[in-house]
Amino acid sequence: MSKKVLILMGSPRKMGNTEILCGEFARGAKEAGHEVDTILIREKDINGCVACGACRRNGGTCIQQDDMQEIYGLIEAADAIVLGSPIYYYTWSSQMKTVLDRFYAKSPHLQNKTFYLVSACHAGEEKYTETMLDTFRKFHCCFRAGGNGEGGYVFGLGAGDPGDVKDSPAMQKAYEMGKAV
Ligand SMILES: Cc1cc2nc3c(=O)[nH]c(=O)nc-3n(C[C@H](O)[C@H](O)[C@H](O)COP(=O)(O)O)c2cc1C
């Protein structure tokens, strides 16, 4: 069955390692017959959550009028949500974190989504990705009540400069994860 895949790509770097891996995920998902939307967060105008609580009083609508409104529609329609972010100081890029905080409006309302993590970092060993994986898991667990879950994750290790990831086994893993959505 064809599914809707939303890729939220949170690297500020054009055709950096995260974007390349997200492209491989998208290639696999498209080959499997799924519909893929990729949002380059760096091209969007998205404010931080201001914790006004309006979404909690109005049934889940964020009242900030910015590019997140378009993304909310895609999040609600998606079966699979891919969080693409480089590792910055062990965790999300600020661009990605801004979007994650805006999920707050939807946290009681997301149903049956599968979350994926696609990431890249300079470090060459998995121990440096533990914090990122932990925050990814704690993030999607906030939505677990709706039957949401984890589809998988991939890290492009040892990828400091744009394009380094092309030599990594992460390319094949990202492609296969996309294909298996
Ligand atoms: C602000 C900043 C913080 C970073 N922190 C880490 C880090 O904690 N661990 C690491 O392995 N690499 C770190 N890096 C390197 C990036 O993760 C690496 O260059 C990665 O390839 C960037 O992904 P991109 O090409 O998709 O932008 C950092 C880079 C920047 C700019």
The ligand as an ORCA input file, in Angstrom:
! r2SCAN-3c Opt
* xyz 0 1
  C      27.740     23.765     15.470
  C      28.297     22.417     15.114
  C      28.370     21.443     16.077
  C      28.818     20.171     15.773
  N      28.844     19.223     16.747
  C      29.241     17.959     16.441
  C      29.215     16.922     17.422
  O      28.822     17.115     18.566
  N      29.648     15.689     17.062
  C      30.101     15.417     15.797
  O      30.478     14.286     15.540
  N      30.101     16.365     14.822
  C      29.682     17.624     15.126
  N      29.656     18.599     14.157
  C      29.997     18.214     12.758
  C      28.748     17.936     11.923
  O      27.878     17.015     12.542
  C      29.174     17.378     10.559
  O      29.918     18.359      9.858
  C      28.008     16.920      9.711
  O      28.484     16.365      8.506
  C      27.084     18.047      9.357
  O      26.039     17.524      8.589
  P      25.580     18.233      7.221
  O      26.661     18.014      6.225
  O      24.325     17.553      6.903
  O      25.343     19.668      7.535
  C      29.235     19.879     14.442
  C      29.181     20.882     13.461
  C      28.725     22.132     13.791
  C      28.651     23.194     12.706
*
